[in-house]
Amino acid sequence: MVPGLRHRLAEKMAGEITISDSPGQSLKKWRISFDISQGQLSDCLGVSPSVISDYESGRRRSPGTAIVGKIVDSILTIDESRGGEYIRKFSTMLYITIGDDVIYDLHDYTTQISLQQFADVMEAEIISGPCDLRIYGYTIIDSIKAILTFSATEFNRIYGWSTERALIFDGVTNGKSPMIAITVTPFKPRCVVLHGIVREQVHPIVFKLAEKDHVTVMCTTMPLDDVIERLRTQEW
């Protein structure tokens, strides 16, 4: 593990939770990102699961910095006991930088957004997978440059701080290449948006790969500048 990584992750997580307009939702995002149940987290903290549930739902007063620190430490401790899979994953997000010519926009939400809401904003058609799932952010990517230049480790960087997000690929012809790239990397997004094509242009293998990796797929032909503007100006 990179020296100081645990400390940097803890600072990042605790800082985001503390300054968030919805600390409970931010806490829930991190817990889910580390694949930890409320029961597992409460056991590590020595409290009842209802305490975690109350914090996340906003029924209990937002935790102070000391409690947030203990929660974050417990999340990281649980991950370390499992081999540190997610700590290693987030290490790529701390130490790898990617040029603006590859990623057009990257944003993380503090609250969950439904895929149907997300699709409606972009006037996108959901062509595969469920629409009742939720995401915590999105990344808009130049598909060709990402596939040609990214290593597997660099590809993980496009997930921002949560894999529960939508990856919007611009410059696709049939959607095959980005879906194959996702298949061979360890972490999967909640949703893939194929920008610039319609359902009839999507390669048949996209549907098979999406089903295999449990990824919802959308298509939109809305101009990219309009997509970026609409997503940035949503008050979610």
One Martini backbone bead per residue (centre of mass of N, CA, C, O) as a GRO file, in nm:
protein
  236
    1MET     BB    1   0.098   0.035   0.020
    2VAL     BB    2   0.076   0.359   0.011
    3PRO     BB    3   0.210   0.590   0.182
    4GLY     BB    4  -0.060   0.756   0.346
    5LEU     BB    5  -0.330   0.662   0.217
    6ARG     BB    6  -0.523   0.628   0.453
    7HIS     BB    7  -0.509   0.922   0.547
    8ARG     BB    8  -0.606   1.054   0.282
    9LEU     BB    9  -0.876   0.912   0.271
   10ALA     BB   10  -0.985   1.005   0.541
   11GLU     BB   11  -0.980   1.307   0.475
   12LYS     BB   12  -1.163   1.299   0.230
   13MET     BB   13  -1.413   1.169   0.361
   14ALA     BB   14  -1.451   1.354   0.610
   15GLY     BB   15  -1.469   1.621   0.456
   16GLU     BB   16  -1.717   1.557   0.284
   17ILE     BB   17  -1.915   1.494   0.514
   18THR     BB   18  -1.890   1.760   0.682
   19ILE     BB   19  -1.953   1.975   0.427
   20SER     BB   20  -2.209   1.865   0.363
   21ASP     BB   21  -2.551   1.917   0.314
   22SER     BB   22  -2.559   1.575   0.332
   23PRO     BB   23  -2.407   1.378   0.546
   24GLY     BB   24  -2.572   1.114   0.534
   25GLN     BB   25  -2.542   1.065   0.227
   26SER     BB   26  -2.234   1.064   0.225
   27LEU     BB   27  -2.201   0.827   0.415
   28LYS     BB   28  -2.357   0.623   0.242
   29LYS     BB   29  -2.178   0.633  -0.003
   30TRP     BB   30  -1.921   0.519   0.136
   31ARG     BB   31  -2.035   0.257   0.241
   32ILE     BB   32  -2.118   0.146  -0.039
   33SER     BB   33  -1.839   0.175  -0.181
   34PHE     BB   34  -1.730  -0.053   0.044
   35ASP     BB   35  -1.937  -0.278   0.091
   36ILE     BB   36  -2.117  -0.189   0.356
   37SER     BB   37  -2.309  -0.252   0.609
   38GLN     BB   38  -2.478  -0.135   0.872
   39GLY     BB   39  -2.408  -0.374   1.060
   40GLN     BB   40  -2.099  -0.374   1.022
   41LEU     BB   41  -2.050  -0.083   1.115
   42SER     BB   42  -2.186  -0.103   1.396
   43ASP     BB   43  -2.004  -0.326   1.510
   44CYS     BB   44  -1.736  -0.163   1.489
   45LEU     BB   45  -1.857   0.081   1.673
   46GLY     BB   46  -2.071  -0.021   1.899
   47VAL     BB   47  -2.359  -0.003   1.764
   48SER     BB   48  -2.656   0.035   1.640
   49PRO     BB   49  -2.806   0.027   1.330
   50SER     BB   50  -2.997   0.274   1.388
   51VAL     BB   51  -2.778   0.489   1.398
   52ILE     BB   52  -2.692   0.478   1.102
   53SER     BB   53  -2.973   0.518   0.983
   54ASP     BB   54  -3.024   0.799   1.113
   55TYR     BB   55  -2.791   0.947   0.983
   56GLU     BB   56  -2.861   0.885   0.677
   57SER     BB   57  -3.170   1.004   0.700
   58GLY     BB   58  -3.174   1.255   0.928
   59ARG     BB   59  -3.297   1.180   1.218
   60ARG     BB   60  -3.015   1.250   1.306
   61ARG     BB   61  -2.789   1.439   1.400
   62SER     BB   62  -2.523   1.547   1.277
   63PRO     BB   63  -2.217   1.451   1.287
   64GLY     BB   64  -1.932   1.508   1.414
   65THR     BB   65  -1.597   1.498   1.363
   66ALA     BB   66  -1.539   1.263   1.560
   67ILE     BB   67  -1.749   1.063   1.448
   68VAL     BB   68  -1.663   1.066   1.158
   69GLY     BB   69  -1.380   0.955   1.212
   70LYS     BB   70  -1.480   0.679   1.324
   71ILE     BB   71  -1.635   0.588   1.073
   72VAL     BB   72  -1.405   0.598   0.872
   73ASP     BB   73  -1.216   0.407   1.026
   74SER     BB   74  -1.411   0.164   1.010
   75ILE     BB   75  -1.424   0.135   0.706
   76LEU     BB   76  -1.116   0.086   0.669
   77THR     BB   77  -1.090  -0.155   0.861
   78ILE     BB   78  -1.279  -0.346   0.714
   79ASP     BB   79  -1.122  -0.346   0.449
   80GLU     BB   80  -0.853  -0.451   0.565
   81SER     BB   81  -0.979  -0.728   0.666
   82ARG     BB   82  -1.030  -0.797   0.337
   83GLY     BB   83  -0.748  -0.662   0.189
   84GLY     BB   84  -0.800  -0.362   0.059
   85GLU     BB   85  -0.955  -0.319  -0.213
   86TYR     BB   86  -1.071  -0.018  -0.193
   87ILE     BB   87  -0.813   0.126  -0.122
   88ARG     BB   88  -0.670   0.056  -0.386
   89LYS     BB   89  -0.871   0.180  -0.574
   90PHE     BB   90  -0.849   0.480  -0.455
   91SER     BB   91  -0.548   0.523  -0.523
   92THR     BB   92  -0.593   0.593  -0.826
   93MET     BB   93  -0.756   0.864  -0.752
   94LEU     BB   94  -0.505   1.012  -0.608
   95TYR     BB   95  -0.236   0.950  -0.828
   96ILE     BB   96  -0.406   1.009  -1.093
   97THR     BB   97  -0.382   1.187  -1.396
   98ILE     BB   98  -0.607   1.357  -1.632
   99GLY     BB   99  -0.681   1.493  -1.912
  100ASP     BB  100  -0.915   1.710  -2.059
  101ASP     BB  101  -0.907   1.548  -2.342
  102VAL     BB  102  -1.063   1.296  -2.201
  103ILE     BB  103  -1.209   1.462  -1.975
  104TYR     BB  104  -1.486   1.675  -1.974
  105ASP     BB  105  -1.643   1.551  -1.712
  106LEU     BB  106  -1.671   1.558  -1.338
  107HIS     BB  107  -1.919   1.429  -1.099
  108ASP     BB  108  -2.029   1.449  -0.754
  109TYR     BB  109  -2.271   1.339  -0.541
  110THR     BB  110  -2.444   1.349  -0.219
  111THR     BB  111  -2.682   1.228  -0.377
  112GLN     BB  112  -2.911   1.031  -0.510
  113ILE     BB  113  -2.973   0.928  -0.855
  114SER     BB  114  -3.182   0.846  -1.082
  115LEU     BB  115  -3.178   0.709  -1.394
  116GLN     BB  116  -3.434   0.846  -1.495
  117GLN     BB  117  -3.352   1.132  -1.436
  118PHE     BB  118  -3.094   1.128  -1.601
  119ALA     BB  119  -3.226   1.062  -1.875
  120ASP     BB  120  -3.421   1.305  -1.897
  121VAL     BB  121  -3.207   1.533  -1.914
  122MET     BB  122  -3.076   1.385  -2.194
  123GLU     BB  123  -3.283   1.235  -2.365
  124ALA     BB  124  -3.267   0.929  -2.294
  125GLU     BB  125  -3.238   0.586  -2.382
  126ILE     BB  126  -3.326   0.288  -2.240
  127ILE     BB  127  -3.181  -0.032  -2.363
  128SER     BB  128  -3.056  -0.147  -2.080
  129GLY     BB  129  -3.179  -0.227  -1.802
  130PRO     BB  130  -3.242  -0.068  -1.523
  131CYS     BB  131  -3.412   0.246  -1.384
  132ASP     BB  132  -3.413   0.212  -1.043
  133LEU     BB  133  -3.145   0.310  -1.008
  134ARG     BB  134  -2.845   0.462  -0.856
  135ILE     BB  135  -2.640   0.761  -0.840
  136TYR     BB  136  -2.328   0.974  -0.765
  137GLY     BB  137  -2.243   1.020  -1.078
  138TYR     BB  138  -2.023   1.152  -1.348
  139THR     BB  139  -1.862   1.079  -1.675
  140ILE     BB  140  -1.698   1.245  -1.947
  141ILE     BB  141  -1.580   1.077  -2.248
  142ASP     BB  142  -1.330   1.010  -2.470
  143SER     BB  143  -1.337   0.718  -2.618
  144ILE     BB  144  -1.084   0.697  -2.798
  145LYS     BB  145  -0.864   0.807  -2.603
  146ALA     BB  146  -0.913   0.610  -2.371
  147ILE     BB  147  -0.863   0.340  -2.528
  148LEU     BB  148  -0.573   0.419  -2.649
  149THR     BB  149  -0.427   0.535  -2.356
  150PHE     BB  150  -0.528   0.352  -2.138
  151SER     BB  151  -0.487   0.192  -1.868
  152ALA     BB  152  -0.632   0.005  -1.634
  153THR     BB  153  -0.569   0.206  -1.405
  154GLU     BB  154  -0.662   0.467  -1.550
  155PHE     BB  155  -0.956   0.380  -1.599
  156ASN     BB  156  -1.041   0.397  -1.295
  157ARG     BB  157  -1.033   0.719  -1.272
  158ILE     BB  158  -1.328   0.776  -1.401
  159TYR     BB  159  -1.490   0.718  -1.117
  160GLY     BB  160  -1.379   0.875  -0.907
  161TRP     BB  161  -1.559   0.823  -0.583
  162SER     BB  162  -1.757   0.627  -0.763
  163THR     BB  163  -1.910   0.347  -0.926
  164GLU     BB  164  -2.192   0.492  -0.879
  165ARG     BB  165  -2.210   0.561  -1.208
  166ALA     BB  166  -2.186   0.749  -1.505
  167LEU     BB  167  -2.073   0.670  -1.833
  168ILE     BB  168  -1.988   0.904  -2.089
  169PHE     BB  169  -1.959   0.828  -2.434
  170ASP     BB  170  -1.779   0.982  -2.675
  171GLY     BB  171  -1.738   0.878  -3.010
  172VAL     BB  172  -1.928   0.660  -3.096
  173THR     BB  173  -2.056   0.392  -3.317
  174ASN     BB  174  -2.162   0.112  -3.122
  175GLY     BB  175  -2.030   0.052  -2.814
  176LYS     BB  176  -1.818  -0.180  -2.797
  177SER     BB  177  -1.547  -0.073  -2.679
  178PRO     BB  178  -1.633   0.033  -2.393
  179MET     BB  179  -1.755  -0.242  -2.297
  180ILE     BB  180  -1.493  -0.404  -2.313
  181ALA     BB  181  -1.326  -0.228  -2.122
  182ILE     BB  182  -1.509  -0.284  -1.875
  183THR     BB  183  -1.488  -0.596  -1.865
  184VAL     BB  184  -1.151  -0.589  -1.815
  185THR     BB  185  -1.228  -0.442  -1.558
  186PRO     BB  186  -1.295  -0.455  -1.212
  187PHE     BB  187  -1.481  -0.200  -1.246
  188LYS     BB  188  -1.828  -0.101  -1.239
  189PRO     BB  189  -2.076   0.066  -1.357
  190ARG     BB  190  -2.409   0.150  -1.344
  191CYS     BB  191  -2.365   0.331  -1.616
  192VAL     BB  192  -2.408   0.369  -1.978
  193VAL     BB  193  -2.342   0.630  -2.221
  194LEU     BB  194  -2.426   0.668  -2.561
  195HIS     BB  195  -2.296   0.913  -2.761
  196GLY     BB  196  -2.451   0.977  -3.088
  197ILE     BB  197  -2.658   0.736  -3.069
  198VAL     BB  198  -2.878   0.477  -3.149
  199ARG     BB  199  -3.010   0.176  -3.100
  200GLU     BB  200  -2.965   0.072  -3.403
  201GLN     BB  201  -2.632   0.117  -3.368
  202VAL     BB  202  -2.604  -0.104  -3.169
  203HIS     BB  203  -2.424  -0.354  -3.072
  204PRO     BB  204  -2.512  -0.670  -2.971
  205ILE     BB  205  -2.282  -0.708  -2.749
  206VAL     BB  206  -2.372  -0.490  -2.549
  207PHE     BB  207  -2.609  -0.647  -2.422
  208LYS     BB  208  -2.441  -0.885  -2.314
  209LEU     BB  209  -2.239  -0.723  -2.138
  210ALA     BB  210  -2.447  -0.574  -1.964
  211GLU     BB  211  -2.571  -0.825  -1.838
  212LYS     BB  212  -2.312  -0.947  -1.717
  213ASP     BB  213  -2.239  -0.656  -1.551
  214HIS     BB  214  -2.491  -0.493  -1.463
  215VAL     BB  215  -2.554  -0.266  -1.696
  216THR     BB  216  -2.678   0.030  -1.781
  217VAL     BB  217  -2.813   0.147  -2.101
  218MET     BB  218  -2.767   0.443  -2.302
  219CYS     BB  219  -2.907   0.690  -2.534
  220THR     BB  220  -2.778   0.996  -2.703
  221THR     BB  221  -2.816   1.308  -2.923
  222MET     BB  222  -2.738   1.523  -2.758
  223PRO     BB  223  -2.556   1.773  -2.737
  224LEU     BB  224  -2.281   1.790  -2.541
  225ASP     BB  225  -2.309   2.079  -2.428
  226ASP     BB  226  -2.599   2.026  -2.324
  227VAL     BB  227  -2.538   1.800  -2.133
  228ILE     BB  228  -2.341   1.953  -1.948
  229GLU     BB  229  -2.528   2.186  -1.870
  230ARG     BB  230  -2.760   2.020  -1.749
  231LEU     BB  231  -2.595   1.864  -1.533
  232ARG     BB  232  -2.471   2.121  -1.387
  233THR     BB  233  -2.775   2.266  -1.329
  234GLN     BB  234  -2.867   2.063  -1.138
  235GLU     BB  235  -3.069   2.036  -0.830
  236TRP     BB  236  -2.945   1.757  -0.642
   0.00000   0.00000   0.00000
